[in-house]
Amino acid sequence: MRLDKYITRSRVVDLASGDMEGSLEELLNLTVDRFPDLDRDALLKGLLRRENTMTTYLGLGVALPHVRAKMGRRYLIAVGRSHYGIRYDGAMENEPVRLVIMLIAAEKTRDYLQVLASLARLLKEQDFVDALINAPDLDSLYERLFAGFGGISGKPVLASENRTNRAILREAEKIARGSGCRTLMVFGDTFNGGFETPRWPASLKTILVTRNLSEADEHPGRYSETIQVRSFSNQRMAQLRSSILVGLTRGLILFSDRVCCVSGMAGSNQFDTVVVVDVEKEFQTLLTGHQDLLPEDVKPEVLERVIGVATELAVEGREGRPVGCLFVVGDSAKIERMIKPLVLNPFYGYKEEDRNILNPFMDETIKEFSSIDGAFIIRGDGVVEAAGSLIQVADSTHTLPSGLGSRHAAAAAVSLAADCIAIVVSSSTGQVNLFRRGVMMPLTDKKVSA
């Protein structure tokens, strides 16, 4: 998603205030002066109210305060940088806020959570944040913001590497046609910077797989679709299974398809692998005679986000220790009759928008509550209904592989009893497994490296 059109040089400033409220007042003064239809006091109250409800601190010295308002334009962004750091209760100890990105959204915008998520992903990139904080002046800061928000930042690839990569992409197209593939999938995380993409024939569906959605903007019109899948492994095809799963749930790939995949080692700037995948054979055990991999009430983007959070938990753990947890997604009305709370529900009473897993500020909340015994119950639209839930479903028909315990048994059972998907993070191996109709599919290897 391109965000550069929502930022202007006039709303980029060096902050004089030493606390968050004062900083927000400075940014609002810049904004309201140019848009007098906005109510400055109401916006400030809304921003502070959200800070009191849930921190908007992202880490790396960056805060992303946001609020909805009645206005004719979709979004307004104002940016403040602090040379000395801002006192902020929501930040980590000894990590003052150096950058404040204030987002104001119109009340009726439908992609509000997606825009927040896009901003949050970009502002979690250490190199990008460092470049903003250390910019020599505000003009340079604005230019770097504009480049980052437009998705055009990145390191160039050497000409010799580009020649080899172009040759591999041309041959991959021939292999795709010769093997009857309708889809060509290119794994962009092979590159730290950009790479040249040829013009594909219209008959071939092309998909870019990347951890950073802004990378798609470097190849305008060259790819039919973009799939965001985060990989924590240097293996050449580490994102393959998850990306095909996402493609299936979105309807981009059919079970009868063959997919030609082009990849290389992450960060190597060199394509070196071409693989043809028969989708039906790859997912045959998971389908068990069905074609509806995704439950009817589950949005594809919700499943993608749950997989992302689960994978991050598998790698990061909490406070240096591995953590196991269970997510149950979909058919929540039926699942309510199968669960028992182990603790008071920490999500009770919050607005649905604030406890939706698509909200990027839910990431840390989910990770913090992951240490509670029991399952997260998530509606198909992403709203987290409960945490710390005991699954009470009998299942005498399944024998799980050795080494899998009660959490996996509960996931298998509930995925049989309801039209849902269960995702388990193993505390012992760090493996992430998906269950559908009692059948398990590993999404990551047993040892995932950051």
C-alpha positions as CSV (number, residue, x, y, z in Angstrom):
1,M,0.0,0.0,0.0
2,R,1.4,3.4,-1.0
3,L,1.5,5.8,1.9
4,D,3.6,8.6,0.4
5,K,0.6,10.5,-0.8
6,Y,-0.5,11.1,2.8
7,I,2.7,12.9,3.9
8,T,3.8,16.4,3.2
9,R,7.0,18.4,4.1
10,S,4.9,20.9,6.1
11,R,3.8,18.2,8.6
12,V,7.4,17.0,9.4
13,V,8.9,18.8,12.4
14,D,11.6,18.5,15.1
15,L,9.8,18.3,18.5
16,A,10.5,20.6,21.3
17,S,8.3,18.8,23.9
18,G,9.7,16.3,26.3
19,D,6.5,14.3,26.8
20,M,4.0,12.6,24.6
21,E,1.0,14.9,25.3
22,G,3.1,18.0,24.4
23,S,4.4,16.3,21.3
24,L,0.9,15.4,20.2
25,E,-0.2,19.0,20.7
26,E,2.7,20.2,18.5
27,L,1.7,17.8,15.7
28,L,-2.0,18.7,16.0
29,N,-1.1,22.4,15.8
30,L,0.6,21.8,12.4
31,T,-2.4,19.7,11.2
32,V,-5.3,21.7,12.5
33,D,-3.9,25.0,11.2
34,R,-4.1,23.7,7.7
35,F,-7.5,21.9,8.1
36,P,-9.7,24.1,10.3
37,D,-12.6,21.7,10.1
38,L,-10.8,19.4,12.5
39,D,-11.5,19.8,16.2
40,R,-8.1,20.0,17.9
41,D,-9.3,19.4,21.5
42,A,-11.4,16.4,20.4
43,L,-8.5,14.9,18.5
44,L,-6.1,15.3,21.4
45,K,-8.6,13.7,23.8
46,G,-9.1,10.8,21.4
47,L,-5.3,10.2,21.0
48,L,-4.7,10.3,24.7
49,R,-7.6,8.0,25.4
50,R,-6.2,5.4,23.0
51,E,-2.8,5.7,24.7
52,N,-4.4,5.0,28.0
53,T,-6.3,2.0,26.6
54,M,-3.4,0.4,24.6
55,T,0.1,1.6,24.0
56,T,1.0,2.7,20.5
57,Y,4.7,2.2,21.1
58,L,6.2,0.0,18.3
59,G,9.7,-0.3,19.6
60,L,13.0,1.0,18.2
61,G,12.1,4.4,19.7
62,V,9.0,4.8,17.5
63,A,5.4,5.6,18.6
64,L,2.4,5.5,16.2
65,P,-0.5,7.4,17.9
66,H,-3.7,7.2,15.9
67,V,-7.3,8.3,16.0
68,R,-10.5,8.4,13.9
69,A,-12.2,11.7,13.1
70,K,-15.0,13.2,11.0
71,M,-13.3,14.7,7.9
72,G,-13.5,14.8,4.2
73,R,-10.1,13.3,3.5
74,R,-9.2,9.6,4.2
75,Y,-5.9,10.1,6.1
76,L,-3.6,12.7,7.5
77,I,-0.1,11.9,8.7
78,A,2.2,14.2,10.8
79,V,5.7,13.3,11.9
80,G,7.7,14.6,14.8
81,R,11.4,13.8,15.6
82,S,12.9,14.3,19.0
83,H,16.7,14.8,19.3
84,Y,16.7,14.1,23.0
85,G,13.9,11.6,23.5
86,I,10.4,11.8,24.8
87,R,9.2,10.5,28.1
88,Y,6.6,7.8,27.5
89,D,5.2,5.3,29.9
90,G,4.5,2.8,27.2
91,A,8.1,2.6,26.0
92,M,10.7,0.1,27.2
93,E,13.0,1.1,30.0
94,N,15.9,3.2,28.8
95,E,14.4,3.4,25.3
96,P,13.0,7.0,24.9
97,V,10.7,7.8,22.0
98,R,12.6,9.5,19.2
99,L,10.0,9.4,16.5
100,V,6.3,10.1,16.6
101,I,4.1,9.2,13.6
102,M,0.6,10.6,14.1
103,L,-2.2,9.1,11.9
104,I,-5.7,10.6,11.7
105,A,-8.2,8.6,9.8
106,A,-11.7,9.4,8.6
107,E,-14.4,7.5,10.5
108,K,-15.7,5.7,7.4
109,T,-12.4,4.4,6.0
110,R,-12.5,0.6,5.6
111,D,-8.8,-0.1,5.2
112,Y,-7.8,1.6,8.5
113,L,-6.3,-1.5,10.1
114,Q,-4.5,-2.3,6.9
115,V,-2.9,1.1,6.8
116,L,-1.9,0.9,10.4
117,A,-0.4,-2.5,9.8
118,S,1.6,-1.2,6.7
119,L,3.0,1.6,8.8
120,A,3.8,-0.6,11.7
121,R,5.7,-3.1,9.4
122,L,7.7,-0.3,7.9
123,L,8.6,1.3,11.2
124,K,9.9,-2.0,12.6
125,E,12.7,-2.0,10.1
126,Q,15.8,-1.0,12.1
127,D,17.7,0.5,9.1
128,F,14.8,2.6,8.0
129,V,14.1,4.0,11.5
130,D,17.8,4.8,12.1
131,A,17.9,6.6,8.8
132,L,15.0,8.8,9.9
133,I,16.3,9.5,13.4
134,N,19.8,10.4,12.1
135,A,18.7,12.5,9.1
136,P,20.8,15.6,9.1
137,D,17.9,18.0,8.6
138,L,14.1,17.9,8.1
139,D,14.3,18.0,4.3
140,S,16.4,14.8,4.4
141,L,14.0,13.3,6.9
142,Y,11.0,14.0,4.7
143,E,12.8,12.6,1.6
144,R,13.6,9.4,3.5
145,L,10.0,9.1,4.8
146,F,8.6,9.7,1.3
147,A,10.9,7.1,-0.2
148,G,10.1,4.6,2.5
149,F,6.3,5.2,2.4
150,G,6.5,4.8,-1.4
151,G,8.3,1.5,-1.1
152,I,11.3,2.7,-3.2
153,S,14.1,2.4,-0.7
154,G,16.6,-0.3,-1.0
155,K,20.2,-1.2,-2.1
156,P,21.0,-1.7,-5.7
157,V,21.9,-5.1,-7.1
158,L,25.2,-5.5,-9.0
159,A,24.8,-5.6,-12.8
160,S,26.5,-9.0,-13.0
161,E,24.0,-10.4,-10.5
162,N,21.1,-8.9,-12.5
163,R,22.3,-10.6,-15.7
164,T,22.2,-14.0,-13.9
165,N,18.9,-13.3,-12.3
166,R,17.3,-12.2,-15.6
167,A,18.5,-15.4,-17.2
168,I,17.1,-17.6,-14.4
169,L,13.7,-15.8,-14.6
170,R,13.6,-16.3,-18.3
171,E,14.3,-20.0,-17.9
172,A,11.7,-20.3,-15.1
173,E,9.1,-18.9,-17.5
174,K,10.0,-21.6,-20.0
175,I,9.9,-24.3,-17.3
176,A,6.5,-23.1,-16.1
177,R,5.1,-23.3,-19.7
178,G,6.7,-26.7,-20.4
179,S,5.5,-28.3,-17.1
180,G,1.9,-27.0,-17.4
181,C,2.1,-24.4,-14.6
182,R,-0.5,-21.6,-14.6
183,T,1.3,-19.7,-11.9
184,L,4.9,-18.5,-11.4
185,M,5.9,-17.6,-7.8
186,V,8.9,-15.4,-7.2
187,F,10.4,-15.1,-3.7
188,G,11.6,-11.5,-3.3
189,D,13.3,-12.0,0.1
190,T,16.2,-13.4,-1.9
191,F,17.2,-9.8,-2.2
192,N,18.2,-7.1,0.3
193,G,17.6,-4.5,-2.4
194,G,15.6,-4.4,-5.7
195,F,15.8,-6.7,-8.7
196,E,14.8,-6.4,-12.3
197,T,11.6,-8.2,-13.3
198,P,10.8,-9.0,-16.9
199,R,7.5,-8.6,-18.6
200,W,5.6,-11.8,-18.2
201,P,3.1,-13.2,-20.8
202,A,-0.5,-12.4,-19.9
203,S,-1.4,-16.1,-19.8
204,L,0.9,-16.7,-16.8
205,K,-0.2,-15.6,-13.4
206,T,2.7,-14.2,-11.4
207,I,2.9,-13.9,-7.6
208,L,5.6,-12.0,-5.6
209,V,6.2,-13.5,-2.2
210,T,7.8,-11.1,0.3
211,R,8.0,-10.2,3.9
212,N,7.6,-6.5,3.0
213,L,4.5,-5.4,1.0
214,S,6.2,-2.2,-0.1
215,E,8.5,-4.3,-2.2
216,A,5.6,-4.9,-4.6
217,D,5.7,-1.2,-5.5
218,E,9.2,-1.6,-7.0
219,H,7.6,-3.8,-9.7
220,P,4.5,-1.9,-10.8
221,G,2.3,-3.9,-13.2
222,R,4.8,-6.8,-13.3
223,Y,3.1,-9.2,-10.8
224,S,-0.5,-10.2,-10.8
225,E,-0.6,-10.5,-7.0
226,T,1.6,-10.1,-3.9
227,I,1.6,-12.4,-0.9
228,Q,3.2,-11.3,2.4
229,V,4.8,-14.2,4.3
230,R,7.5,-13.6,6.9
231,S,10.4,-16.1,6.9
232,F,12.9,-16.6,9.7
233,S,15.0,-19.1,7.8
234,N,17.9,-18.8,5.4
235,Q,16.7,-21.9,3.5
236,R,16.0,-21.2,-0.1
237,M,12.3,-22.2,-0.1
238,A,11.5,-21.5,3.6
239,Q,8.3,-19.5,2.7
240,L,7.0,-22.0,0.1
241,R,4.4,-23.9,2.0
242,S,3.0,-20.9,3.9
243,S,2.8,-18.8,0.7
244,I,1.0,-21.6,-1.2
245,L,-1.4,-22.0,1.7
246,V,-2.1,-18.2,1.6
247,G,-2.6,-18.4,-2.1
248,L,-5.1,-21.2,-1.7
249,T,-7.1,-19.4,0.9
250,R,-7.3,-16.2,-1.2
251,G,-8.3,-18.2,-4.3
252,L,-5.1,-17.1,-6.2
253,I,-4.1,-20.8,-6.5
254,L,-6.3,-23.8,-7.2
255,F,-5.8,-27.3,-5.7
256,S,-5.4,-28.6,-9.3
257,D,-2.6,-26.1,-10.1
258,R,1.1,-26.6,-10.6
259,V,3.2,-23.7,-9.4
260,C,6.7,-22.9,-10.6
261,C,8.7,-21.2,-7.8
262,V,11.9,-19.2,-8.2
263,S,14.0,-18.5,-5.1
264,G,17.5,-18.2,-3.6
265,M,19.0,-17.9,-0.1
266,A,17.5,-15.0,1.8
267,G,19.6,-11.9,1.4
268,S,21.9,-13.4,-1.1
269,N,20.8,-11.2,-4.0
270,Q,21.0,-14.3,-6.3
271,F,18.3,-16.6,-7.6
272,D,19.5,-20.1,-7.7
273,T,16.5,-22.5,-7.3
274,V,13.6,-23.3,-9.6
275,V,11.0,-25.8,-8.2
276,V,7.7,-27.1,-9.6
277,V,5.1,-27.8,-7.0
278,D,2.0,-30.0,-7.5
279,V,-0.4,-28.3,-5.1
280,E,-2.8,-31.2,-4.7
281,K,0.0,-33.6,-3.8
282,E,1.6,-31.2,-1.4
283,F,-1.7,-30.6,0.5
284,Q,-3.4,-34.0,-0.1
285,T,-3.4,-35.1,3.5
286,L,-4.7,-31.8,4.8
287,L,-7.6,-31.7,2.4
288,T,-8.9,-35.2,3.2
289,G,-11.4,-35.2,0.3
290,H,-12.5,-31.6,0.8
291,Q,-11.8,-28.5,-1.3
292,D,-12.6,-25.8,1.3
293,L,-9.3,-25.4,3.2
294,L,-10.4,-22.0,4.7
295,P,-13.5,-22.1,7.0
296,E,-16.5,-20.3,5.5
297,D,-16.4,-17.4,8.1
298,V,-12.7,-16.8,8.2
299,K,-11.2,-14.0,6.2
300,P,-7.9,-14.9,4.5
301,E,-6.1,-11.9,5.9
302,V,-7.0,-13.0,9.5
303,L,-5.5,-16.5,9.0
304,E,-2.4,-14.9,7.5
305,R,-2.0,-12.6,10.5
306,V,-2.4,-15.4,13.0
307,I,0.2,-17.5,11.2
308,G,2.5,-14.4,11.3
309,V,2.1,-13.9,15.0
310,A,2.5,-17.6,15.7
311,T,5.7,-17.8,13.7
312,E,7.1,-14.7,15.5
313,L,6.3,-16.3,18.9
314,A,8.0,-19.5,17.8
315,V,11.2,-17.6,17.1
316,E,11.2,-14.9,19.8
317,G,9.5,-16.6,22.7
318,R,9.0,-14.3,25.7
319,E,11.8,-12.9,27.8
320,G,14.3,-15.2,26.2
321,R,12.3,-18.4,26.9
322,P,10.3,-20.5,24.5
323,V,6.6,-20.3,24.7
324,G,3.8,-22.6,23.5
325,C,0.3,-21.5,22.6
326,L,-2.8,-22.4,20.7
327,F,-4.9,-20.2,18.4
328,V,-8.4,-21.4,17.3
329,V,-9.8,-19.3,14.3
330,G,-13.4,-19.4,13.1
331,D,-16.8,-20.9,14.1
332,S,-16.5,-19.1,17.4
333,A,-20.2,-19.4,18.2
334,K,-19.9,-23.2,18.2
335,I,-16.6,-23.2,19.9
336,E,-18.0,-21.1,22.8
337,R,-19.9,-24.2,23.9
338,M,-16.7,-26.3,23.9
339,I,-14.4,-24.1,26.1
340,K,-14.0,-23.2,29.7
341,P,-12.2,-20.1,31.0
342,L,-9.1,-20.8,33.0
343,V,-8.6,-17.1,33.9
344,L,-10.6,-13.9,33.7
345,N,-10.9,-13.0,30.0
346,P,-8.3,-10.2,29.4
347,F,-10.1,-9.1,26.2
348,Y,-13.6,-8.6,27.8
349,G,-15.0,-5.1,27.5
350,Y,-12.7,-3.7,24.8
351,K,-14.0,-2.4,21.5
352,E,-13.9,-4.9,18.7
353,E,-11.5,-2.7,16.6
354,D,-9.1,-2.6,19.5
355,R,-9.0,-6.3,20.0
356,N,-8.9,-7.3,16.3
357,I,-5.7,-9.3,15.4
358,L,-5.4,-7.2,12.2
359,N,-4.7,-4.2,14.5
360,P,-0.8,-4.1,14.6
361,F,-0.9,-3.0,18.2
362,M,-2.4,-6.3,19.1
363,D,0.8,-8.1,18.4
364,E,2.5,-7.4,21.7
365,T,-0.7,-8.0,23.6
366,I,-1.2,-11.4,22.1
367,K,2.5,-12.3,22.7
368,E,2.2,-11.1,26.3
369,F,-0.9,-13.2,27.0
370,S,0.6,-16.2,25.2
371,S,2.2,-17.3,28.5
372,I,-1.3,-17.9,29.9
373,D,-2.3,-21.6,29.8
374,G,-5.2,-22.2,27.3
375,A,-6.2,-21.1,23.9
376,F,-6.9,-17.8,22.1
377,I,-10.4,-17.9,20.5
378,I,-10.5,-15.7,17.4
379,R,-13.5,-14.9,15.3
380,G,-13.3,-15.3,11.5
381,D,-13.2,-11.5,11.1
382,G,-10.2,-11.2,13.4
383,V,-11.8,-10.2,16.7
384,V,-10.1,-11.9,19.6
385,E,-13.0,-13.2,21.8
386,A,-10.9,-14.8,24.7
387,A,-7.6,-16.0,25.9
388,G,-6.8,-18.6,28.5
389,S,-9.5,-21.0,27.3
390,L,-9.6,-24.7,28.0
391,I,-10.7,-26.8,25.1
392,Q,-13.2,-29.5,26.2
393,V,-13.6,-31.8,23.2
394,A,-13.3,-35.5,23.3
395,D,-11.4,-37.2,20.5
396,S,-10.6,-40.9,20.6
397,T,-10.0,-41.3,16.8
398,H,-6.6,-39.6,16.5
399,T,-3.1,-40.8,17.3
400,L,-0.7,-37.9,17.1
401,P,3.0,-38.3,16.3
402,S,5.2,-39.0,19.4
403,G,6.4,-35.9,21.2
404,L,3.2,-33.9,20.7
405,G,1.3,-33.2,23.9
406,S,-2.1,-31.9,25.1
407,R,-2.0,-28.7,23.2
408,H,-1.7,-30.5,19.9
409,A,-4.3,-33.0,21.0
410,A,-6.7,-30.1,21.8
411,A,-6.0,-28.5,18.4
412,A,-6.7,-31.7,16.5
413,A,-9.9,-32.3,18.4
414,V,-11.4,-28.8,18.1
415,S,-10.6,-28.7,14.4
416,L,-12.7,-31.9,14.0
417,A,-15.6,-30.7,16.2
418,A,-16.0,-27.3,14.6
419,D,-15.5,-25.6,11.2
420,C,-12.3,-23.9,12.3
421,I,-8.5,-23.9,11.9
422,A,-6.2,-24.4,14.9
423,I,-2.6,-23.3,15.0
424,V,-0.2,-24.5,17.6
425,V,3.3,-23.2,18.6
426,S,5.3,-25.9,20.3
427,S,7.3,-24.7,23.3
428,S,9.8,-27.6,23.0
429,T,10.6,-27.5,19.3
430,G,9.5,-24.1,18.2
431,Q,7.6,-25.7,15.4
432,V,4.3,-24.1,14.1
433,N,1.6,-26.6,13.1
434,L,-1.8,-26.0,11.5
435,F,-4.7,-28.3,12.1
436,R,-7.8,-28.6,9.8
437,R,-10.3,-31.4,10.3
438,G,-7.9,-33.2,12.6
439,V,-5.1,-33.3,10.1
440,M,-1.8,-31.6,10.9
441,M,0.4,-29.7,8.5
442,P,3.8,-28.2,9.7
443,L,4.2,-24.6,8.7
444,T,7.8,-24.3,9.9
445,D,10.7,-26.6,10.6
446,K,11.3,-27.8,14.1
447,K,14.1,-25.2,14.6
448,V,13.3,-21.8,13.2
449,S,16.2,-19.4,13.2
450,A,15.8,-15.6,13.2
